[in-house]
Amino acid sequence: MASTSKTLLVVGSGPGIGRAVATLFASKGYHNVVLIARRDDSLASEKAAVEEAVGTQVNIRTYPVDITDPAALGKALDDADAVFGKPECVFFNAARVLPSAFFEHDVKEIEYDLKINVSALYILAQRCMPHLVSLAKVSGARPALIVTSSALPLQPIPQLFALSLVKAAQRNLVQSLHMTYAAEGVHVGVINVAGQVFPDDPVRNPTNIAAKTWAWFEGGEGFEVVI
Ligand SMILES: NC(=O)c1ccc[n+]([C@@H]2O[C@H](COP(=O)([O-])OP(=O)(O)OC[C@H]3O[C@@H](n4cnc5c(N)ncnc54)[C@H](OP(=O)(O)O)[C@@H]3O)[C@@H](O)[C@H]2O)c1
């Protein structure tokens, strides 16, 4: 039976930004949390970390899935929906940072990154958007699709050209989604982390990035934030 609490879906759960956002949103009332990443052992650590930080009021389900597999992603989302109902906030955070030198980089690696950052996001939006639009008509609901990115779309790094180009395509997709669905009441945006993340960086640390994400989610204008 589906729960009536607010549900956060984190696609790309890991010890950095993913964990910080899951923890903060859970502490703010998103007591149902769905975590997706490829590695089951890593997901178990993420679940334990959020539970330890937030306490027993949070209900977490984990689904080990490579999101480049549409069937596996769809099955995981179906299973999560059956437990918690459809998510009110979708946080898309999956990415890999792989050096890509001209022209040693195999085109298959570019295609894999495109599947993570663009195809999987498209499939997720296609699936979640109708419910987010319907939630926008419900008093007190704040339906959202939030995507993490970087400075790479506008400032590509040639040694990371593959990630740069897929992040550019992803930003373009999120912008189109924002242009289409913001008017329908869905908060769609991208959190651009403009540099490497370190726990002890005064600005680009996961806790501050999560706080800035929450601030934008609560009342930010436009479709992107730069941190
Ligand atoms: N870290 C940085 O320095 C930095 C800088 C600028 C921007 N960003 C952006 O921040 C976001 C990531 O945040 P983070 O670096 O702190 O990472 P994170 O939240 O610690 O973890 C992200 C998780 O995504 C998962 N993932 C990757 N490929 C996947 C796939 N094919 N299917 C399912 N899950 C997948 C990985 O887990 P598995 O390996 O278990 O699948 C990884 O642990 C990305 O959008 C990235 O572009 C990061």
PDBQT file of the ligand as one rigid body, heavy atoms in Angstrom, charges set to zero:
ROOT
HETATM    1  N1  LIG A 301      32.150  15.474  -7.289  1.00  0.00    +0.000 N 
HETATM    2  C1  LIG A 301      32.521  16.603  -7.903  1.00  0.00    +0.000 C 
HETATM    3  O1  LIG A 301      33.659  17.094  -7.751  1.00  0.00    +0.000 OA
HETATM    4  C2  LIG A 301      31.534  17.313  -8.801  1.00  0.00    +0.000 A 
HETATM    5  C3  LIG A 301      31.870  18.567  -9.323  1.00  0.00    +0.000 A 
HETATM    6  C4  LIG A 301      30.959  19.241 -10.122  1.00  0.00    +0.000 A 
HETATM    7  C5  LIG A 301      29.736  18.659 -10.407  1.00  0.00    +0.000 A 
HETATM    8  N2  LIG A 301      29.430  17.436  -9.898  1.00  0.00    +0.000 N 
HETATM    9  C6  LIG A 301      28.135  16.840 -10.226  1.00  0.00    +0.000 C 
HETATM   10  O2  LIG A 301      27.555  16.311  -9.038  1.00  0.00    +0.000 OA
HETATM   11  C7  LIG A 301      26.813  15.140  -9.361  1.00  0.00    +0.000 C 
HETATM   12  C8  LIG A 301      27.328  13.956  -8.598  1.00  0.00    +0.000 C 
HETATM   13  O3  LIG A 301      27.570  14.281  -7.255  1.00  0.00    +0.000 OA
HETATM   14  P1  LIG A 301      28.839  13.631  -6.497  1.00  0.00    +0.000 P 
HETATM   15  O4  LIG A 301      30.039  13.724  -7.380  1.00  0.00    +0.000 OA
HETATM   16  O5  LIG A 301      28.912  14.231  -5.155  1.00  0.00    +0.000 OA
HETATM   17  O6  LIG A 301      28.474  12.082  -6.443  1.00  0.00    +0.000 OA
HETATM   18  P2  LIG A 301      27.665  11.273  -5.330  1.00  0.00    +0.000 P 
HETATM   19  O7  LIG A 301      26.474  12.021  -4.926  1.00  0.00    +0.000 OA
HETATM   20  O8  LIG A 301      28.622  10.833  -4.272  1.00  0.00    +0.000 OA
HETATM   21  O9  LIG A 301      27.265   9.947  -6.123  1.00  0.00    +0.000 OA
HETATM   22  C9  LIG A 301      26.669   9.900  -7.414  1.00  0.00    +0.000 C 
HETATM   23  C10 LIG A 301      26.391   8.440  -7.697  1.00  0.00    +0.000 C 
HETATM   24  O10 LIG A 301      25.839   8.260  -9.009  1.00  0.00    +0.000 OA
HETATM   25  C11 LIG A 301      25.875   6.864  -9.246  1.00  0.00    +0.000 C 
HETATM   26  N3  LIG A 301      25.872   6.532 -10.654  1.00  0.00    +0.000 N 
HETATM   27  C12 LIG A 301      26.817   6.826 -11.592  1.00  0.00    +0.000 A 
HETATM   28  N4  LIG A 301      26.523   6.230 -12.741  1.00  0.00    +0.000 NA
HETATM   29  C13 LIG A 301      25.357   5.558 -12.550  1.00  0.00    +0.000 A 
HETATM   30  C14 LIG A 301      24.563   4.730 -13.375  1.00  0.00    +0.000 A 
HETATM   31  N5  LIG A 301      24.903   4.443 -14.637  1.00  0.00    +0.000 N 
HETATM   32  N6  LIG A 301      23.431   4.192 -12.853  1.00  0.00    +0.000 NA
HETATM   33  C15 LIG A 301      23.089   4.446 -11.557  1.00  0.00    +0.000 A 
HETATM   34  N7  LIG A 301      23.813   5.216 -10.732  1.00  0.00    +0.000 NA
HETATM   35  C16 LIG A 301      24.934   5.757 -11.224  1.00  0.00    +0.000 A 
HETATM   36  C17 LIG A 301      27.199   6.375  -8.603  1.00  0.00    +0.000 C 
HETATM   37  O11 LIG A 301      26.995   5.208  -7.803  1.00  0.00    +0.000 OA
HETATM   38  P3  LIG A 301      27.369   3.750  -8.425  1.00  0.00    +0.000 P 
HETATM   39  O12 LIG A 301      28.788   3.841  -8.863  1.00  0.00    +0.000 OA
HETATM   40  O13 LIG A 301      27.109   2.796  -7.314  1.00  0.00    +0.000 OA
HETATM   41  O14 LIG A 301      26.424   3.563  -9.567  1.00  0.00    +0.000 OA
HETATM   42  C18 LIG A 301      27.624   7.548  -7.691  1.00  0.00    +0.000 C 
HETATM   43  O15 LIG A 301      27.973   7.118  -6.397  1.00  0.00    +0.000 OA
HETATM   44  C19 LIG A 301      26.941  14.958 -10.864  1.00  0.00    +0.000 C 
HETATM   45  O16 LIG A 301      25.867  15.568 -11.519  1.00  0.00    +0.000 OA
HETATM   46  C20 LIG A 301      28.240  15.664 -11.171  1.00  0.00    +0.000 C 
HETATM   47  O17 LIG A 301      28.317  16.075 -12.521  1.00  0.00    +0.000 OA
HETATM   48  C21 LIG A 301      30.288  16.751  -9.104  1.00  0.00    +0.000 A 
ENDROOT
TORSDOF 0
